[in-house]
Amino acid sequence: MKRFHVHVAVKDLNKSIDFYSKLFGQAPAKQKDDYAKWLLDDPRINFAISNRSAITGLDHFGFQVDDEESLAELKTRAQEAGTAILDEGSTQCCYARSEKHWTVDPQGLAWEHFVTMADAVEFGTDRVTEAVAKTREQNRDGGTNACCG
């Protein structure tokens, strides 16, 4: 089963946690000093916010899946859509250990596909940020669709 994923960069994390907790009618499933995540069942969504970005607003969309077979299916779909894939593999990001890959749509919007293996104590480092940012710029300028340039 898939869960739609949205990540939004916010300026004031505490104010945003208060807002989204009231909007969703529940507290975050995970909350840290720089990050919060709600796992909603109706609709099935993984909605995350963080104050780790210099630019606020929509950061990326994605799909969280339950197993590696579903992740492989999403990768095939992205390849069939004609976009380059940045296979990040096993990584630690957003207080979780995950297997993931990324693609970027023609408007430069990043899409993350991932399966979560376990929780992590630290936020981690997402090695894909620079490549996605470069691809977003290229797409806005009419350049290539390749994640790695």
C-alpha positions in Angstrom: 0.0 0.0 0.0 1.2 3.5 -0.8 1.0 6.6 1.4 1.3 10.0 -0.4 4.1 12.1 1.0 4.4 15.9 1.2 7.3 17.8 2.8 7.0 21.5 3.5 9.8 23.8 4.7 8.5 26.2 7.4 9.9 29.2 9.1 8.4 28.7 12.6 8.2 25.0 13.4 6.3 25.3 16.7 3.7 27.6 15.2 3.3 25.2 12.2 3.1 22.2 14.5 0.2 23.9 16.3 -1.5 24.8 13.1 -1.3 21.4 11.4 -2.1 19.5 14.6 -5.4 21.4 14.8 -6.0 21.1 11.0 -5.4 17.3 11.1 -7.1 16.8 14.4 -4.1 14.9 15.8 -0.5 15.5 17.2 2.5 14.5 15.0 3.5 10.9 14.9 7.1 12.0 15.2 8.3 15.4 16.5 11.9 16.7 16.9 13.5 20.1 17.4 13.7 20.7 13.6 11.1 18.3 12.2 7.5 16.9 12.6 5.6 14.2 10.7 1.9 13.2 10.7 0.8 9.8 9.4 -2.8 10.3 8.4 -5.1 7.4 7.4 -7.9 9.4 5.8 -6.5 10.3 3.4 -3.4 8.1 3.6 -0.6 10.8 3.7 2.8 11.2 5.2 2.9 15.0 5.8 6.2 16.3 7.1 7.5 19.8 7.9 10.9 21.0 8.9 12.8 24.2 9.4 16.0 23.0 7.8 15.7 24.9 4.5 16.5 28.5 3.7 13.5 28.6 1.4 10.0 28.0 2.8 7.1 26.3 1.0 6.6 23.1 -0.8 9.9 21.1 -0.7 8.9 17.9 -2.5 6.2 15.2 -3.0 6.6 11.5 -2.9 5.3 8.1 -2.1 6.1 6.0 0.9 5.7 2.3 0.3 5.6 -0.8 2.5 8.2 -3.0 0.8 11.1 -3.0 -1.7 9.0 -4.7 -4.4 6.6 -1.7 -4.4 9.6 0.7 -4.5 11.0 -1.1 -7.6 7.5 -0.7 -9.2 7.6 3.1 -8.6 11.1 3.3 -10.0 10.0 1.5 -13.2 7.0 3.9 -13.5 9.3 6.9 -13.1 11.6 5.5 -15.8 8.7 4.9 -18.1 7.7 8.6 -17.6 10.9 9.5 -19.2 12.7 11.1 -16.3 16.1 10.4 -15.0 16.3 8.6 -11.7 18.7 9.4 -8.9 19.1 6.2 -6.9 20.1 7.3 -3.4 20.0 3.7 -2.1 20.2 3.2 1.7 20.2 6.5 3.5 19.4 8.2 6.8 17.1 11.2 6.5 14.2 12.7 8.4 14.9 10.6 11.5 14.5 7.4 9.5 16.7 4.8 7.7 15.2 4.3 4.2 15.9 2.9 0.8 15.0 5.6 -1.8 15.3 7.2 -5.2 14.3 10.5 -6.6 13.1 12.0 -9.9 12.1 15.5 -10.9 9.1 16.4 -13.0 9.2 18.8 -16.0 8.5 21.8 -13.8 11.4 21.0 -11.5 9.3 19.5 -8.6 11.2 16.8 -6.8 9.5 13.4 -6.2 10.9 11.0 -3.5 10.0 7.3 -3.5 11.0 5.4 -0.4 10.5 2.5 1.9 11.3 3.1 5.6 13.4 0.4 7.3 13.7 1.9 10.8 13.6 5.0 12.9 16.9 6.9 13.4 18.0 9.1 16.3 19.5 11.9 14.1 18.0 13.7 11.1 20.8 12.5 8.9 22.0 13.9 5.6 20.2 13.6 2.4 22.9 13.2 -0.3 20.5 14.1 -3.1 19.7 17.8 -2.2 22.3 19.3 -4.5 21.5 17.1 -7.5 17.8 17.8 -7.1 18.4 21.6 -6.8 20.5 21.5 -10.0 17.8 19.6 -11.9 15.1 21.9 -10.7 17.0 24.9 -12.1 17.7 23.1 -15.4 14.1 22.2 -15.8 13.0 25.8 -15.1 15.5 27.1 -17.7 14.4 24.5 -20.3 17.5 22.3 -19.8 17.8 18.6 -19.3 15.8 16.3 -17.1 18.8 14.4 -15.7 19.0 14.5 -11.9 22.8 14.4 -12.0 23.3 16.9 -14.8 
